[in-house]
Amino acid sequence: MFRRRESVPFSFVAESDRFRSNVTPPPRERATVSQLASRSLVGLTVVGGLVGALILGLPALSPAQSASHAEQTEAVHGH
Protein backbone atom coordinates (compact mmCIF):
# COMPACT_ATOMS: atom_id res chain seq x y z
CA MET A 1 0.00 0.00 0.00
CA PHE A 2 2.72 2.48 1.00
CA ARG A 3 5.73 2.66 -1.24
CA ARG A 4 9.09 2.93 0.43
CA ARG A 5 11.30 5.80 -0.61
CA GLU A 6 14.44 4.73 -2.35
CA SER A 7 17.64 5.52 -0.57
CA VAL A 8 19.79 8.33 -1.93
CA PRO A 9 23.42 7.45 -2.55
CA PHE A 10 25.75 9.18 -0.12
CA SER A 11 27.98 10.50 -2.88
CA PHE A 12 25.07 12.46 -4.33
CA VAL A 13 24.32 14.05 -0.96
CA ALA A 14 27.98 14.95 -0.46
CA GLU A 15 28.22 16.56 -3.90
CA SER A 16 25.09 18.64 -3.33
CA ASP A 17 27.10 21.02 -1.11
CA ARG A 18 29.37 21.89 -4.02
CA PHE A 19 26.54 22.41 -6.50
CA ARG A 20 26.62 25.77 -8.28
CA SER A 21 23.69 27.06 -10.23
CA ASN A 22 24.31 28.25 -13.77
CA VAL A 23 21.35 30.65 -13.56
CA THR A 24 22.51 34.19 -12.92
CA PRO A 25 20.18 36.48 -10.96
CA PRO A 26 18.90 39.59 -12.74
CA PRO A 27 20.95 42.75 -12.20
CA ARG A 28 19.83 45.03 -9.39
CA GLU A 29 18.01 48.17 -10.39
CA ARG A 30 19.83 51.36 -9.53
CA ALA A 31 18.07 53.68 -7.12
CA THR A 32 16.82 56.92 -8.61
CA VAL A 33 17.79 60.33 -7.27
CA SER A 34 14.41 60.77 -5.58
CA GLN A 35 14.72 57.37 -3.86
CA LEU A 36 18.19 58.24 -2.58
CA ALA A 37 16.95 61.63 -1.35
CA SER A 38 13.97 60.10 0.45
CA ARG A 39 16.13 57.43 2.10
CA SER A 40 18.61 60.00 3.34
CA LEU A 41 15.79 62.25 4.59
CA VAL A 42 14.27 59.38 6.54
CA GLY A 43 17.67 58.52 7.99
CA LEU A 44 18.33 62.09 9.04
CA THR A 45 14.88 62.31 10.62
CA VAL A 46 15.47 59.18 12.67
CA VAL A 47 18.93 60.31 13.79
CA GLY A 48 17.62 63.78 14.61
CA GLY A 49 14.82 62.30 16.69
CA LEU A 50 17.23 60.13 18.65
CA VAL A 51 19.60 63.04 19.27
CA GLY A 52 16.70 65.28 20.33
CA ALA A 53 15.40 62.65 22.72
CA LEU A 54 18.86 62.25 24.19
CA ILE A 55 19.30 66.00 24.65
CA LEU A 56 15.87 66.39 26.26
CA GLY A 57 16.24 63.26 28.38
CA LEU A 58 19.70 63.81 29.85
CA PRO A 59 18.69 66.53 32.35
CA ALA A 60 15.96 64.26 33.73
CA LEU A 61 18.44 61.41 34.17
CA SER A 62 21.14 63.34 36.00
CA PRO A 63 21.20 62.27 39.71
CA ALA A 64 22.77 65.50 41.03
CA GLN A 65 19.82 67.63 40.00
CA SER A 66 17.23 65.28 41.48
CA ALA A 67 19.08 65.17 44.84
CA SER A 68 19.22 68.97 45.11
CA HIS A 69 15.57 69.13 44.11
CA ALA A 70 14.64 66.76 46.96
CA GLU A 71 16.58 68.90 49.46
CA GLN A 72 14.82 72.04 48.25
CA THR A 73 11.37 70.47 48.67
CA GLU A 74 12.22 69.35 52.22
CA ALA A 75 13.44 72.85 53.07
CA VAL A 76 10.25 74.40 51.72
CA HIS A 77 8.02 72.06 53.73
CA GLY A 78 10.06 72.58 56.90
CA HIS A 79 10.89 68.95 57.67
HELIX and SHEET records of a PDB file:
HELIX    1   1 PHE A   10  GLU A   15  1                                   6    
HELIX    2   2 SER A   16  ARG A   18  5                                   3    
HELIX    3   3 VAL A   33  LEU A   61  1                                  29    
HELIX    4   4 PRO A   63  HIS A   77  1                                  15    
END                                                                             
